[in-house]
Amino acid sequence: MIVAESIATQRLSLLPLDVSHADEMAGVLADPALYTFTGGGPPSVAGLRDRYARMLAGPGEPGVSWCNWVIEFEGRLVGTVQATVVPGERGQVAEIAWVVGVPWQGRGIAGEAAGGLVAWLAPRVIEIVAHVHPEHAASNGVARGVGMTPTHVWHDGERLWHRSGSQAGAAG
């Protein structure tokens, strides 16, 4: 089982998720523009507390880990990164995702946070994947920037991106 640990990058701290982050994160996630490609809408503080509590309880499936972090930048929470790690045929596979609040977009935060996450995951897994909407140019750039390549696999209108973890012999 993989458990989220604090991760430091050049400008960011990725802090393991806690229910206490919900109050600040509700403001970070409040802009409806964040949901253009994913659907849904801004969560309430209470809804976010409930979601975080469920996430921290874990999936309840043997061999599956939910790892979630908040992104701290200049003393404020500005987004999240996450990894769902599942057993695969040849080893563990991590599916990652990221979101950065609208006021902090365009500063390279998502790329830096995802890069820190991938560097942390690579020695622990054989493969890292992400699903990215084809019209979301920034997220496609983040995926490319962390060494992922697009595949021909689609799910719910999103393209699957892939890279090997260092357990597969790739550089982490």
C-alpha positions, -999 to +999 in steps of 0.1 A: +000+000+000+013+034-009+006+063+015+009+100+007+039+117+021+049+154+020+067+163-013+088+194-018+095+210-052+113+242-060+084+265-051+057+242-038+049+219-009+026+190-016+009+183+017-010+151+024-047+159+023-066+165+056-102+173+063-090+206+078-080+217+043-117+219+031-124+254+043-095+270+023-099+246-007-136+255-011-124+290-021-097+276-044-122+254-062-150+280-063-146+293-098-170+275-122-144+278-150-125+250-133-153+226-144-154+234-181-138+201-191-147+179-162-183+188-156-198+194-122-194+226-102-179+242-072-182+222-039-196+236-007-173+236+024-195+209+040-195+188+007-157+191+005-153+180+042-174+150+035-155+142+002-121+146+020-132+123+049-143+096+023-110+100+005-090+097+037-109+066+046-096+049+015-111+028-012-117-003+009-103-024-020-073-047-014-041-034-030-057+000-040-043+032-026-058+067-028-031+093-024-042+129-022-023+162-017-031+199-015-006+222-032+008+250-011+023+280-029+035+311-011+018+301+021-016+294+005-034+264-008-038+267-045-049+233-058-046+195-055-028+165-070-038+129-066-029+094-075-050+063-074-026+033-073-039-001-084-023-035-089-016-042-126-005-073-145+032-064-142+031-042-111+014-012-096-001+015-119-008+051-107-035+072-123-028+109-116-048+141-118-042+177-109-062+210-105-050+245-098-074+273-088-080+299-115-062+328-098-029+307-098-031+293-133-005+302-159+024+302-134+036+267-140+022+254-107+003+225-122+033+213-141+056+217-111+032+199-088+025+171-113+063+168-119+069+164-081+042+138-079+055+118-108+091+119-094+077+106-061+056+079-077+081+067-104+102+044-081+070+030-066+051+020-097+055+004-131+033+028-150+018+063-146-013+074-165-037+103-167-069+110-186-069+145-202-096+162-223-082+168-258-092+205-258-077+213-224-044+227-238-029+235-204-035+199-190-022+184-222+010+205-217+013+193-181+010+157-191+037+162-219+059+181-194+060+152-169+071+128-196+038+113-206+028+105-241-007+103-256-021+069-264-049+059-288-071+050-258-101+072-250-125+071-220-155+094-215-141+118-241-106+120-226-074+107-240-052+084-219-017+096-214+011+072-203+046+070-190+066+042-174+076+044-138+112+037-129+103+002-118+099-004-155+134+008-162+125+043-172+142+074-156+120+087-128 
